[in-house]
Amino acid sequence: MKKQTFLKGSVILMASAVAAKLLGALFRIPLTNMLGGVGMSCFSCAYSLFMPVYALIVTGISSAVARMTASSAALGMYANARRIRRVALIIFTAAGLPAGALMAALAVPFSVYSVGSTDAAAAVAMIAPAVVFSCITAVERGYYEGLSNMYPTAVSQVVEGIVKAAAGLWLCGYVTENGEQLAGYFPWIGDVRALAAAAGILGVTLSTAGAALYFAVLRLFTKPPEDAEKALESRREIARQLVREALPVGAGAVVTNLSALIDMWTIIGLISRSGAYTGRFEGVADGEVPQFVYGSFSGIALTVFNLVPSVTNMLGKGALTCIASAKGCGSPEALRRSSTQALLTATVIAVPAAVGLGVMAPEVLELLFSRQSDEVGVCISSLRLLMPAMLCLCMSYPLFSMLQAVGRASAPLKIMLAGTAVKLVGNLLLIPFIGVDGAAVSTSVSYAFILAASLRCYFRETGAVPDKLPFLGVLYAGTMCGGAAYVAADLFGKSPAARLAAAAIAGGGVYFAVLWTVLGRKAFALRKSSFNKK
């Protein structure tokens, strides 16, 4: 079976992540324009409960299955790899079923506690089945990744994005257009926008079902690799290893997603008590203002903020095997080189994105959310304040996988717990004084802390401290990029679209020119030879 190199696998995954994020933007941006701030608060409420459950049950599955499958495949034990897949499907589906049922059961009380009414209950119930489908998909992705075949993961992400955009927008649009007729069937929902949010969430659930169906079809047409060694581990031992490896990663991911719950409860609660923003938004009652502000922040600012980190997250999947191999063979130089390449690649991607979004935040939001001027007004300064967090998160995601690869799987959990505490304290201190911008500032401070702690832990464990010069060169190039983008937008742009186009051309050109000049070709280009080792 022909395996893919780290470089090729990472490129495949990053390309699919870009495609999935574009499809996700194609879904979230029109959805936000249809639902507005109040409707997005119901949508985000459902997501804020789903994501911690998803993180705990699903997040660690792919990496655990991938590592165990890779170990078996390296010895030619493909029958054992297939047994790992079967056992994983059984135990994680068994875990996903009660988790989804519990979510559905908690839909009403969680909605009442979060947004003060039952309006979000339908959205929470609609997303509950997605937990089960996501478990199945995660196992299948981990199996093929362990065989060094990233194409199934990439294709499934695109399938998921297509189904989500198509089904979610159609269902939401149908409910929006026929809200009065449908409202009679759901008397406990007082706002048609909440019903439309539930329809949009149903599209998310259908997308996870579509990805699971893709893998079922793939198995029908895929011939398993031939066994070189037919030895099998016991099912009990496989199950024990899977849970032992998946649980710390899942627990760490839960902590990561707790920030969404913290934002929901603190933004809505603290703005309700402070009375900020009252009377500022046309068509929004004073009692709905906290939900409106939270829905705007989560549906607009955080949606744009999360675009780039989800792409650099794919670097972690590709780096895990390479870092583990370098650590296992005892080669400090290979470990340092691989670590530098993973972190530098994330930095090269994140810096211009963060600088560009910070400089052009008004134009980006006005272009994407042209129908939601009040919501955009809430989010412009918040998005700019989130940009340091974007840079730190883009580098932290690969670091978490790298820590797992060198045997420190529990370290990200401890670091994220401390970072979440920083986030909570920051929200409590800042939101009463500067409103929702306080949540953005606390997010940047918490992710800066997480990055610093992760780097310290990784360098102490491995001693693979990279040269600082390439990273300083990237930051310098990013600064020049921001200046060129600002000047070009001011000189040549008349409309938001024209300003963005001028800024992108000028800023992007200056960034790559300065980066090439400062770092040189050898430092800037990815060294393919350093990634070709398993």
C-alpha positions in Angstrom: 0.0 0.0 0.0 1.5 3.3 -1.1 1.8 5.7 1.9 1.9 9.5 1.8 4.8 11.5 3.2 4.2 14.1 5.9 4.5 16.9 3.5 2.0 15.4 1.0 -0.4 14.4 3.8 -0.3 17.8 5.4 -0.9 19.5 2.1 -3.9 17.3 1.4 -5.4 17.9 4.9 -4.8 21.6 4.7 -6.3 21.9 1.3 -9.4 20.0 2.5 -9.5 22.2 5.6 -9.5 25.3 3.4 -12.2 23.9 1.3 -14.2 22.9 4.3 -13.8 26.3 5.9 -14.9 28.1 2.7 -18.0 25.9 2.6 -18.4 26.6 6.3 -18.2 30.3 5.6 -20.7 29.8 2.8 -23.0 28.3 5.4 -22.5 30.6 8.4 -22.4 34.0 6.6 -25.8 33.7 4.9 -27.2 32.0 8.0 -26.1 34.9 10.1 -27.7 37.3 7.6 -31.0 35.3 7.8 -31.1 34.9 11.6 -29.6 38.1 12.9 -28.1 38.5 16.4 -31.1 37.0 18.3 -31.4 34.0 16.0 -27.7 33.4 16.2 -27.8 33.4 20.0 -30.1 30.3 19.7 -27.8 28.7 17.1 -24.7 29.4 19.2 -26.4 28.2 22.4 -26.8 24.7 20.7 -23.3 24.8 19.5 -21.9 25.8 22.9 -23.4 22.6 24.5 -22.6 20.4 21.5 -18.9 21.3 21.3 -17.8 20.2 24.8 -19.7 16.9 24.4 -18.2 16.5 20.9 -14.7 17.4 22.3 -14.9 14.8 25.1 -16.4 11.9 23.1 -15.0 12.5 19.6 -11.8 14.7 19.5 -9.4 12.1 20.9 -10.7 9.3 18.7 -8.9 10.1 15.5 -5.5 10.5 17.0 -5.8 7.4 19.2 -7.0 5.2 16.3 -4.4 6.7 14.0 -1.5 6.1 16.3 -2.5 2.5 17.1 -3.3 1.7 13.4 0.1 3.2 12.4 1.9 1.0 14.9 0.1 -2.1 13.6 0.6 -1.2 9.9 4.4 -0.6 10.5 4.6 -4.3 11.5 2.4 -5.5 8.6 -0.4 -6.3 11.1 -3.2 -5.1 8.9 -5.7 -7.6 10.4 -5.0 -6.1 13.8 -5.5 -2.6 12.4 -8.9 -3.7 11.2 -9.7 -5.1 14.6 -8.7 -1.7 16.1 -11.2 0.0 13.8 -14.0 -2.5 14.7 -13.4 -2.2 18.5 -13.2 1.6 18.2 -16.5 1.7 16.3 -18.2 -0.3 19.0 -16.9 1.5 22.1 -17.2 5.0 20.8 -20.6 4.6 19.2 -21.7 3.1 22.5 -20.4 6.3 24.2 -21.9 8.6 21.6 -25.5 7.2 21.9 -26.0 8.1 25.6 -24.2 11.4 25.1 -26.5 12.4 22.3 -29.6 11.3 24.3 -28.4 13.3 27.3 -28.0 16.4 25.2 -31.6 16.0 23.9 -32.9 15.5 27.4 -31.1 18.6 28.6 -32.3 20.8 25.7 -35.1 22.6 27.6 -33.3 23.3 30.9 -30.1 24.3 29.2 -31.9 26.7 26.9 -33.8 28.3 29.9 -30.6 28.6 31.8 -28.6 30.0 28.9 -30.9 32.4 27.0 -33.7 32.8 29.6 -36.4 31.0 27.5 -37.1 27.7 25.7 -36.4 29.2 22.3 -33.0 27.4 21.9 -34.3 24.0 23.0 -35.2 22.9 19.5 -31.8 23.8 18.2 -30.1 21.8 21.0 -32.3 18.8 20.3 -31.6 18.9 16.5 -27.8 18.8 17.0 -27.8 15.9 19.5 -27.7 13.0 16.9 -24.6 14.6 15.4 -22.5 13.2 18.3 -23.1 9.6 17.2 -22.4 10.2 13.5 -19.3 12.2 14.5 -18.0 9.2 16.5 -18.3 6.9 13.5 -16.6 9.5 11.2 -13.7 10.0 13.7 -12.9 6.3 13.9 -12.9 6.0 10.1 -10.7 9.1 9.7 -8.2 7.8 12.3 -8.0 4.4 10.6 -7.1 5.8 7.2 -4.8 8.4 8.7 -3.0 5.6 10.5 -2.5 3.9 7.1 -0.9 7.2 5.9 -3.8 7.8 3.5 -5.2 11.3 4.1 -7.6 11.4 1.1 -10.6 9.8 2.9 -10.3 12.4 5.7 -10.0 15.2 3.2 -12.9 14.0 1.0 -15.2 13.4 4.1 -14.5 17.0 5.3 -15.6 18.4 1.9 -18.7 16.1 1.8 -19.6 17.4 5.3 -19.1 21.0 4.3 -21.3 20.6 1.1 -24.1 18.9 2.9 -24.0 21.4 5.8 -24.2 24.4 3.5 -26.8 23.0 1.1 -29.1 21.4 3.7 -28.7 24.0 6.4 -29.3 27.0 4.3 -32.3 25.4 2.5 -33.9 24.4 5.7 -33.3 27.7 7.4 -34.6 29.6 4.3 -37.7 27.4 4.1 -38.5 28.0 7.8 -37.9 31.7 7.5 -40.3 32.0 4.5 -43.0 29.8 6.1 -42.5 30.7 9.7 -46.1 31.6 10.5 -47.5 28.3 9.2 -44.8 26.2 11.0 -45.0 28.1 14.3 -48.2 26.4 15.2 -46.4 23.0 15.3 -43.9 24.3 17.9 -46.0 26.3 20.4 -43.1 26.3 23.0 -40.9 28.4 20.6 -41.8 32.1 20.9 -39.7 33.4 18.0 -39.6 32.3 14.4 -35.9 33.1 14.3 -35.3 30.4 17.0 -37.2 27.9 14.8 -35.1 28.9 11.8 -31.9 28.4 13.9 -33.0 24.9 14.8 -33.5 24.2 11.0 -30.0 25.5 10.3 -28.6 23.3 13.1 -30.4 20.3 11.5 -28.2 20.9 8.5 -25.1 20.4 10.7 -26.5 17.0 11.9 -27.2 15.9 8.3 -23.7 16.9 7.3 -22.2 14.5 9.9 -24.6 11.8 8.7 -23.3 12.5 5.2 -19.7 12.0 6.2 -20.5 8.7 7.9 -22.3 7.5 4.9 -19.3 8.4 2.7 -17.1 6.1 4.7 -19.7 3.3 4.5 -19.7 3.6 0.7 -15.9 3.8 0.7 -15.6 0.5 2.6 -17.6 -1.2 -0.1 -15.2 -0.2 -2.8 -11.8 -0.4 -0.9 -9.7 -3.5 -0.8 -8.0 -3.9 2.5 -4.2 -4.3 2.5 -2.7 -7.8 2.6 -1.4 -9.0 5.9 2.3 -9.6 6.4 1.8 -10.6 10.0 -1.5 -12.0 11.3 -0.9 -11.6 15.0 -3.9 -10.0 16.9 -4.1 -8.1 20.1 -7.0 -8.9 22.4 -10.1 -6.8 22.1 -9.9 -5.9 25.8 -6.4 -4.6 25.4 -7.3 -2.6 22.3 -10.2 -1.0 24.1 -8.1 -0.2 27.1 -5.4 1.5 24.9 -8.0 3.4 22.9 -9.7 4.9 26.0 -6.4 5.6 27.7 -5.1 7.6 24.7 -8.4 9.2 23.6 -9.5 10.4 27.0 -6.7 12.9 27.8 -7.0 14.4 24.3 -10.8 14.7 24.6 -10.5 16.2 28.1 -8.1 18.8 26.8 -10.5 19.6 23.9 -13.4 20.0 26.4 -11.4 22.6 28.2 -10.7 24.3 24.9 -14.4 24.5 24.2 -15.3 25.7 27.7 -14.4 29.2 26.6 -17.6 29.2 24.4 -19.7 28.4 27.5 -17.9 31.0 29.5 -18.6 33.6 26.8 -22.2 32.7 26.6 -22.9 32.9 30.3 -20.7 35.8 31.1 -21.6 38.0 28.1 -25.3 37.5 28.5 -25.3 37.7 32.3 -22.9 40.6 32.8 -24.4 42.8 30.0 -27.9 42.1 31.5 -26.7 43.4 34.8 -24.8 46.4 33.5 -27.5 47.6 31.1 -24.9 48.3 28.4 -25.9 48.7 24.8 -29.6 49.3 25.8 -31.5 51.2 23.1 -28.8 51.1 20.5 -30.3 48.5 18.1 -33.3 49.1 15.9 -35.9 46.3 16.2 -34.3 44.8 19.3 -36.2 45.0 22.6 -34.1 45.9 25.7 -34.7 42.5 27.1 -33.2 40.9 24.0 -30.0 43.1 23.9 -27.7 40.7 25.8 -28.7 37.8 23.5 -28.3 40.0 20.5 -24.8 41.1 21.5 -23.7 37.5 22.3 -25.2 36.2 19.1 -23.4 38.9 17.1 -20.1 38.2 18.8 -20.3 34.4 18.5 -21.9 34.4 15.0 -19.7 37.0 13.4 -16.5 37.8 15.3 -15.8 34.2 16.4 -16.8 32.8 13.1 -14.2 34.9 11.2 -11.7 34.3 14.0 -11.9 30.5 13.8 -11.3 30.3 10.0 -7.5 30.2 10.1 -6.8 28.2 13.2 -8.8 25.3 11.9 -6.5 25.2 8.8 -3.3 25.1 10.9 -4.8 22.5 13.1 -4.3 20.1 10.2 -0.5 20.6 10.6 -0.8 18.8 13.9 -2.2 15.7 12.3 0.7 15.5 9.9 3.3 16.4 12.5 2.3 13.8 15.0 3.8 10.8 13.2 6.9 12.7 12.1 7.7 14.0 15.6 7.0 10.6 17.2 9.4 9.0 14.7 12.2 11.5 15.3 11.7 11.1 19.1 11.7 7.3 18.9 14.8 7.0 16.8 16.7 9.3 19.2 17.7 12.0 16.6 17.8 15.4 18.3 18.6 17.1 15.0 15.6 15.5 13.2 13.4 16.4 16.1 14.5 20.0 16.1 14.1 20.3 12.3 10.7 18.8 12.3 9.5 20.9 15.2 10.8 24.1 13.5 9.1 23.3 10.3 5.7 22.6 11.9 5.8 25.8 14.0 7.3 28.0 11.3 4.6 26.8 8.8 1.9 27.7 11.2 3.4 31.1 11.8 3.8 31.9 8.1 0.1 31.2 7.6 -1.2 32.9 10.7 0.7 36.2 10.7 -0.6 37.7 7.5 -4.1 36.4 8.2 -4.1 38.0 11.6 -2.5 41.3 10.4 -4.8 41.5 7.4 -8.0 40.9 9.4 -6.9 43.4 12.0 -6.3 46.1 9.5 -9.3 45.5 7.3 -11.8 44.3 9.9 -14.5 46.8 8.9 -14.3 46.1 5.2 -14.3 42.3 5.8 -17.3 42.3 8.0 -19.3 44.8 5.9 -18.7 42.7 2.8 -19.5 39.4 4.5 -22.5 40.5 6.6 -23.8 43.4 4.5 -27.4 42.9 5.8 -26.4 43.0 9.5 -25.1 46.5 10.1 -25.9 46.6 13.8 -24.3 43.2 14.4 -21.2 44.3 12.4 -21.0 47.5 14.5 -20.8 45.4 17.7 -18.0 43.1 16.3 -15.5 45.4 14.5 -13.4 46.2 17.5 -13.9 42.8 19.0 -12.5 41.1 15.9 -9.4 43.3 15.9 -8.8 42.5 19.6 -9.1 38.8 18.8 -6.2 38.8 16.3 -3.4 38.2 18.8 -5.5 35.1 20.0 -5.6 33.9 16.4 -1.9 34.0 16.0 -1.4 32.2 19.3 -4.0 29.6 18.6 -2.6 28.8 15.2 0.7 27.9 16.8 -0.8 26.1 19.8 -2.8 23.6 17.8 0.3 21.9 16.2 2.0 22.1 19.6 -0.7 20.1 21.2 -0.2 17.3 18.7 3.6 17.6 19.1 3.3 17.2 22.9 1.2 14.1 22.3 3.8 12.7 19.9 6.5 13.0 22.5 4.5 11.3 25.3 3.0 14.4 27.0 -0.6 13.9 26.1 -1.8 15.2 29.4 0.1 18.5 29.2 -2.3 20.3 26.9 -5.2 19.5 29.3 -3.4 21.1 32.2 -2.3 24.1 30.2 -5.8 24.6 28.8 -7.3 24.4 32.3 -5.1 27.2 33.4 -5.8 29.2 30.2 -9.6 28.7 30.8 -9.2 30.1 34.3 -7.4 33.2 32.8 -10.3 33.5 30.3 -13.0 33.4 33.0 -11.3 35.9 35.2 -10.7 38.2 32.3 -14.3 38.1 31.2 -15.5 38.8 34.8 -13.2 41.8 35.1 -13.4 43.4 31.7 -17.0 42.9 30.3 -18.7 45.1 32.9 -16.4 48.0 31.8 -15.8 47.6 28.1 -18.7 45.3 27.1 -18.2 42.4 24.6 -14.7 43.7 23.8 -13.7 42.5 27.2 -14.4 38.9 26.1 -12.1 39.5 23.0 -9.3 40.8 25.2 -9.5 38.0 27.7 -9.5 35.5 24.8 -6.2 37.0 23.5 -4.6 37.0 26.9 -5.6 33.4 27.6 -4.3 32.1 24.3 -1.0 34.0 24.7 -0.7 32.2 28.1 -1.5 28.9 26.5 1.1 29.3 23.8 3.8 30.4 26.2 3.1 27.5 28.5 3.0 24.9 25.6 6.3 26.1 24.2 8.0 26.0 27.6 6.6 22.4 28.2 7.6 21.2 24.7 11.1 22.7 24.8 11.8 21.3 28.3 10.7 17.8 27.2 12.6 17.7 23.9 15.3 20.3 24.0 14.4 21.1 20.4 14.5 24.9 20.6 14.3 26.4 17.1 16.3 29.4 15.9 14.4 32.6 16.6 15.5 34.4 13.5 13.1 32.9 11.0 10.1 33.7 13.4 11.3 37.3 13.8 11.5 37.5 10.1 8.0 36.4 9.7 6.8 39.0 12.2 8.7 41.7 10.4 7.2 40.7 7.1 3.7 40.7 8.7 4.2 44.2 10.0 5.2 45.4 6.5 2.2 43.5 5.1 -0.1 45.4 7.4 1.4 48.8 6.5 1.2 48.1 2.7 -2.4 46.9 3.0 -3.5 50.0 5.0 -1.9 52.4 2.5 -3.2 50.6 -0.6 -6.7 50.4 0.8 -6.6 54.1 1.6 -5.3 55.2 -1.8 -7.1 52.9 -4.2 -10.2 51.6 -2.5 -13.6 53.3 -2.9 -16.0 50.5 -1.9 -15.3 47.7 0.7 -14.7 45.2 -2.0 -12.2 47.5 -3.8 -10.4 48.3 -0.6 -10.1 44.7 0.3 -8.8 43.8 -3.2 -6.2 46.6 -3.1 -5.1 45.6 0.4 -4.8 41.9 -0.5 -2.7 42.5 -3.6 -0.4 45.1 -2.0 -0.2 43.4 1.4 0.3 39.9 0.0 2.9 41.0 -2.5 4.9 42.9 0.2 4.6 40.0 2.7 6.0 37.4 0.4 8.7 39.7 -1.0 9.9 40.7 2.4 9.7 37.1 3.7 11.8 35.8 0.8 14.3 38.6 1.3 14.7 38.3 5.1 14.7 34.6 5.4 16.2 33.5 2.2 15.0 30.7 0.0 16.3 27.8 2.1 14.8 29.1 5.3 11.5 30.0 3.7 10.8 26.9 1.6 9.6 23.7 3.3 12.4 21.1 3.2 10.7 18.2 1.8 13.4 15.8 2.9 12.7 16.5 6.5 9.1 15.4 6.2 9.5 12.3 4.1 10.4 10.1 7.1 7.6 8.4 8.9 
